[in-house]
């Protein structure tokens, strides 16, 4: 979330979730599109690094 006192590296741009498959020989970064009528993209400010393993 955008909140006073929390640093935003690009305050004029909404947050993004990026995907990368490290199993690929030449991995590329893909932006995950988030949709939904109740999703407020203008206040979306993700932070941190997360991983998902599909076994």
Secondary structure, 3 states (H helix, E strand, C coil): CCCCCCCCCCCCCCCCEEECCCCCCCCCCEEECCCCCCCCHHHCCCCCCCCCCCC
